[in-house]
């Protein structure tokens, strides 16, 4: 067995949103002893490691192994970072680290699309969106599924865990591979814009910056231009529209009424007065509920084509989610959290542990 690795204890602690003091209390040890383990001055006993496992709800063997890759606050683009607590940020990053372990396992067994995300650092957001559309052969076409489009161009898309829902989304480059994490608890329109927004960060800001309000404005402008090309909006959106008209018009681009209104205002298709009146009405209705046209069903949340194919292939090989979780030594629930809302069907057969001696998943190409 590998040596005890306190770094994994600290990762699990942050993933669970615990302070060091709370972990020490839950594990029944003193903060001083915890500090000696953290500094490598003393090895914990088997009993203490078992207490860590129980307190953090991780398999005991998780704490024996090499360091896991983890996205950093400097390298990841967080929306509304100023409103996030350190605990919320660390939970999201901890969730990201476990998703990266799953991503590496998938990459070992499946051939996924190669990354093909253009880099346009320092370019105007509108021009950047147009350049990506041109590179991907989209022209002015409506984007039917943003998640599928990102995956087709090599972006690895995962879900934020349920206890990280205060985070809209975040993204980062890991070497040559781009990653996007989405909050699948939001409305479908919200998630589509989040995905386009994060693509903006990947394209405009690259590896680790810039951050801050200006970068967020740029990414949001990119997302709006990417989903709603200017010529398309000018040709098809009703100039000077009110909310009821926008509710019908938004279906052309599958965006929220608010996002369409912002885009039209910036393109000079809504006056300041009309723009304010639309948001007064939207606030009165309640912004959490996205309005839909009469007789129309709400837009369905986008799912992952890649993950669906991967887990279907694993299911055919009788490899369950519990088998993968056991291999990675992470809780099944954390594996589920990484794909929540992105996979429609249950992941592989059930929670019963299965070990197939000498059997590995086939090397499959997922396109």
N, C-alpha and C positions, 0 to 999 in steps of 0.2 A: 504493500500500500504506500502511496505517496505520503510525504511529510505533512504534518498539520500546517495549514496556511491561514493565519489570522486575517489576511486580506479578504478571504472569502466570508469570514464571520462579519467583517465590517461591511462588505457588500450586502449580505443578507440583512444586517441591521438596518442599513439605509433603505433597502427595499421594503422593509416592514415599517418604516417611519419611526424607528425608535432612537432615542438618544442613547449615549453610552451608559449614562446612569440608569436609564430604564432597562437596558439589556442586562446590566450587572444585577439589578434587583430581580428581574425575571429569572435569571440563571442561578440566583442564590449565591452570588459571589460578591466580593467587595470591589468597589471601583479601582482600588489600588491593585488588586490581583488582575483585573481586566487590563489595566495599563501595562503590567509586566508582560502579559501575553501579546499585547499590541506591539510592544517594543522588542519582542523576541527574547526577552530576558529569562523567560520561563515557559516550559511546555505545559499546557493544561492536561489534567488527568483524563482518562477515558470517561469518567463520570461527568467531569466538567464539560467535555465536548458533547456528551449526550444531553446535558442541560442546555447548552447552546442550541442544539437541534430542536429540542422541545420548545424552547422559548421563541425560536424564530420560525418554527414549522418548516424546517428543511431536513432532508435526510442527513444522517450523521456523516456519511461518506462525502457529502458535498464539501466539507471543510478540509478535505485532504485532496490536494490537486494543485495544478499551476494557477497563476493569476488568470482571471477572465478579462477579456477586452471589455472596456466600459466607455461609453461616450462621455466626454467631459463637458462641463459647463461652457468652456471656451470654444469647443469645437461644434457644439450643437446649437441650432437656432431655436430658441424658445420664444413663442409669441407672448406678449404681455409679461416679460420676465420680471418687471418691476412689481407686479402684483403677486408673483409666486413667492411662497415662503421657501426657505432652504429645505425644509422637510419635503414639501411637494416636489421641488426640483429633484432632490435626491431619490425620491421614490420613483420618479419617471426615469431617471438615469439608471437606477438599479433594474427597473423593468427592461430597459433597453439592453443592459448587459446580458440578461438571461435570453432575450430575443436574439442577440448576436450569437450566443451559443447554439441556439436552435438553427439560426441561419447557416452557421458553419457546418452543422450536421447535415442539413439539406444540401448544401453545396458539395459535400463529400459524396453524395449518393445520386445527385441529379445534375444534369447539364441545364443551367438556366440561361436566359438571354444575356448576352454581353452588354455591359453598360454603354449607352450611346446618348449621353446627356451633354449638350454643348456647354461650353464655358464662355461667358461674356461678361467678365468682370469690368465694372465701371461703366457699363453701357446703360443708357436710358431704359427704364423698365418696359416701356411700350415697344421700343426697338428690339429689346431682348426677347420679348414674347413673340414678336413677328419673326425673328430669326429662328427660334425654336420651332415654330409652326412650319416654317419653310424647310428646315432641316429634316423634319419628320414627315414632310409631304402632306400636311394638313390643309394648307390653303386657308379658306374661310369656313371650312366644314365645322359643323357642330360636333363637339366631343361627347360621344355617347356615354363613355365610362372612363373617368379620369384614372382610376386605379389600374384598370386593364392597360391603358395607354402607358402609364409610368412603368408598369411591369414589363411591357413589350420592349421598352428601351433600357432594361436592366436595372431599374430602381427596385430595391427590396422594400416591400411595404408590410408593416406590422401594425398591430393595434396597441394602444395604450391600455394599461391595466385599469381595472374598474376604480381602484383607489387613487388613480392619477387623473381623474376626469376634470379636475380644475385646469389641466393643461389642454389647450386646443389641439396642438400638434407640435412636433419638432422634427428636425432633419439634420443630417450630417453626412460628410464623406468619410469613409473608412478605407484609406488607400484609394483604389480606383472604383470602389463600390459605393454608390449613393444609397442612403436609407431614409425612409420617411415613416414616422409613427403618427397614426391618426386616432383621434378620439371618436370611436364609432358609436358613442352614446348621443351624439348631436344629430340634428336633422340631416337628411341626405344632402340637401343643398349646402348646408354649412360644411359638411365633410368634403364635398367637391371643391369648394373654395379653399378649404384648408390644404388639400392636396396640391392645388395649383399654386397656392401661396408658398408652400414648402419647395415646390419645384423652382419657384422664383429665387429662393435662397440658394439652392444648389447651383443654379445657372449664374446668378449675379454675384454671389458672395463666396462661392467656392469653399475652400478648406479653412473654416474657422473665423470667418469675419467678412465684413464688419458686423458689429452688433448695434443694438440701440434702436431708438425710435425711427431714425432715418432709414435703417435697413428694413425695419418692419413696414414702413410706408412703401418702400421700393418693392418689396416682395408682394405686398397686397396689390399694388398697381400692376405688377407683372401678372398676378393671378387673374385679375379682372380682365386685362387685355388678352390673356391666353384663352380664357373661357368665352369672352365676348369681344371678338375682333371689332375694331372701330367701324369698319365699312359695313359689317353685318348689322350692328346695332343701329347705325344711321339709316340703313335701308329698311329695317323691319320693326324697330321699336316705335311705338306711337309717341310722337313728340308732344310734350306738354301733358302727358297722361296723368291720371289719378290712380289711386291704389287699385281699384277694381280692374282697370285696364292693364296695369302692370302684372296683376295676378295671372291674367291670361297670357300676356306677352312673355313672361319669364320662362314658360315651357319651351320656348325656342332654344334656350341655352341651359335649361335646368339649373338655374341659379335662384337665390332668394330674391324676394321683392326688394329688400334693402340693398343688396349688391347691384341689382339692375338699376335702381334709382341713383346710386352713387356713380355708376358708370355713365349713365345718361347725363347727369349733372355735369360731370367732368368733360363730356363731349359737347356741352352747350345745348342739350336737348330738353333740359328742365331749368326753369329760372330758379333763382334763390328762393323766391316765395313758394313756388310749386314744390321744391325740394323739401323745405321745412314743413309744409303742410302734409306731405307724404309721411314723414317720420313722426309727426304728431299723431297721425292716425295709426301708424304701426305701433307706436308706444301705447296708445289707448287700447289696442287689440291685445297687446302682450307680445313681446318680441320672441318669447320662447316657442310660440306656436306659429309655424310658417303657414300662411294662408294658401289655400288651393282653390282653383277655379271650381264653380258649381258642377257636381257630377264627376269630378276628377278625383282619383285616389291620390294620396300623398306619394311623393317620389320615394322609391325604394332605395334603401342604403346600398351603396356599391360594395361588391365583394371582390375577393382576390381570385383571379383565374389561376395564378401560379399555385397558391396554397391549396385550392380545390383539387387541382390535378395531382399535386404531390401526395396529399392525404388519401386520395382515391387510389393511387398506385400502391401506397403502403397498405391500405385496407385489403387490396387484392392479394397482397403478400402476407396477410394475416399479421401485420406489424401494427400494434396498437399504440395509442398515445402513451400508455403506461410504459411500454417498452422503450420508447424514446426518452421519456422522463427518467426512467431507470438508468439508461445509458448516460444521460447528462447529469444525473444525480440532482435533479431539481423537482420540486413538487409538480404533480400533474396540473394543479390549478394554475400555477404560474405559466406552464406551457399553454394552457387554454387561454389565459389572459393575453398572451402574445398574438393570438389569432382571433380573439373574440370579435364577432360581427363581420369578420372578413371571410369566414368559412361557414356556409349555410348548414352543412351536415355535420354530425358529430365526428370528431377526429378519431378515426380508427376504431373499432369495436368496443370499447368499454374500458373500465378501469382495472380489470384483472391483469396482473403482471404476467407477461409472456416472455419467455426467453427461448429463442430458436437457435439451438447449438449450431455453430458453423454457418449460420444463415445471415446474409446481409442483404439489404434492399438492392434491387437491381440498379445499374447505372442507366438512368433514363434521361431523355432530353425533353425538357418542358418548354414549349414555345407558345 
